[in-house]
Amino acid sequence: MKRLLSLSVLTLSALLCWQSPGSATQEPVYLTASSQFFSVTGEPMAPGDLINVALDAMENGNYVDAYRLVNAVIKSNPAWPSGYHTRGLILLSAGDPAGAIDDFTYTIRLEQRFPTAYFNRGVAYLQIGNKPKALEDFKKAALLYRQMGASEHASDAIQKIRELMAEGYR
């Protein structure tokens, strides 16, 4: 992953610290008012690249930084489902399943055929104890994964369905 020195974000001004994987030091990431994101090479960054930086931050436990980066992406691309889905993942990882459910639901509103959003919303429903809703989402995820030919992911959803059915949920 390219190291970032500066980023520019629409209507946002903040200093974040991002720690590179395998690095002992944190690198500053500057967010300032502008309409584009820039890498260290001065090239504009695609929203997907910023999502990857946010996911790296999340995996390192830097939930605040990850959340801020994804919010910047969402502000510049409000109709992009992956932005909301990624923010839902961050919230779920940070221990906010209710917030994650909101973002996964919005992802689905934007793109009804987003099986991973259904699967992850099912996981979030499990975390808050709503097993009937979790079962619905796992069923929808399994169906969409099968339609897409993603059998390994469909198997994961089917396993969750079996576990819930073994507990008596239908």
Secondary structure, 3 states (H helix, E strand, C coil): CCCCCEEEECCCCEEEEEECCCCCCEEEEEEEECCCCECCCCCECCHHHHHHHHHHHHHCCCHHHHHHHHHHHHHHCCCCHHHHHHHHHHHHHCCCHHHHHHHHHHHHHHCCCCHHHHHHHHHHHHHHCCHHHHHHHHHHHHHHHHHHCCHHHHHHHHHHHHHHHHCCCC
